[in-house]
Amino acid sequence: MESIKSVNPATGEMIGDFELDTRYIVENKIKLSGKDFRDWKGTMPVDRSMYLENIAGLLRERKQELAEMITREMGKPIKQSRDEIEKCAWLSEYFAQNVETFLAAEFVDTDAETSGFLYEPMGTILNIMPWNFPFWQAMRAAIPAIAAGNVILLKHSSDVPMCSLEIEKIFCAAGLPSGVFQSMLIRGKEASELIARDEISGVSFTGSTDAGQKVAAQAGNHMKKYVLELGGSDPFIVLEDADIQRTAEEAVSARFQNSGQSCIASKRFIIAENIAEDFTDIFLSKIDNLKIGDPMDESTDLGPLVNSKQVEKLQRQVDETLAMGADILLEGGPMEGDGFYYKPVVLNNITGSAPVLKEETFGPVAPIITFKDESEALELANSTRFGLGASVWTEDRDRAMTLIRDIQAGVVAINNKVASDPRLPFGGYRSSGLGRELYRVGMQEFMQIKSLKVY
């Protein structure tokens, strides 16, 4: 029987072996989702709210245990894994507290006696999710959709089968009907084929731009709603009046969170020419202080990358960039020994077509480029096909507000690193995606709107 193997990235050792779902099992899960949707959509929002509160409680109750599972399976430092679980609990609480307001009918003045529109759930939503935030990514897509009355079939990354199955157990333990949230252990090709099924009403995908285009094409061919959260190459723009010490320190966190394996990690550091040397000195010294090692160690800042393919891809991007004339400010790369560790690399004097600028770099590599004026800073910031997030650092907030109007990104932060927040829509411009997650806007992505006039 074909299986998915769970590997600990810190050691390279297999820690689990999970049989793939047979076609028979998949068919039964699809049938169960349809059956339970008919009941779930009829529940009152206040009742769904209770289940979401249960989920939040279970996540907090088991926080350390679940965090250790994340760390073992994908290598995230344990303190960051705990933060991930806590954020999932916050997400569940937020939608529990707001679902009734978000789903309330809206009334509009027309020629009718009463008129307005209602929100109704679509049905079974297929979620295809990545490995880098194994609980957060899955729940970020699922919680709003379930709160709205939809049901979920999750196809998680093959790197995190243990997390995938555990998430389903949490939903069941919270008291939700078993067909409301189900994990499927299947390959990507099989998941893509499911989009064509009549039982599937929509698809939410987080992953690479290339894979997202294929999902969009499949969904479009079958007139299915889709939301795509794709790659990023976020600019970190530092103006000359920024607090250099604080900004450089925050830059380290912005780049190296989750060992650099984040769509919204800052990936291009665009620094005003006259402060670039001071910024770089502080930036490099702070990177030198990062502890690389066992992600289960509370003091570890950088764990391994998720697998050997990620290490190879990242090193290819660095090698090609160096071959194009870039200089190394901090030498790193694949580390010897067990696991998939990668020592941070910092580069400068980089040409505009270099892979570390044009592609998404999913790991601890930081390119530094400089600008003479704000016009050049904007040109550099937008010189990418991506548009997920961006941050601007300056003591002049008004100046920053003017600047961000021309930055092509879906999430912008001033004097802080980019982060998703349940209270705000999340998504990107251009090749970074279509549609939005989170907040009321994200919930409504998988809702039908029914207009009504009563005479």
Helices and strands as residue ranges (DSSP letters): E 3-7, E 14-19, H 23-40, H 45-61, H 63-74, H 78-102, E 106-107, E 114-121, E 124-128, H 136-147, E 151-155, H 161-173, E 181-184, H 188-194, E 200-206, H 209-221, E 225-229, E 234-238, H 244-256, G 257-260, E 266-272, G 273-275, H 276-288, H 308-323, E 327-330, E 333-334, E 342-343, E 345-348, H 355-358, E 365-371, H 374-381, E 389-393, H 397-404, E 411-414, G 430-432, E 433-434, H 439-444, E 447-454
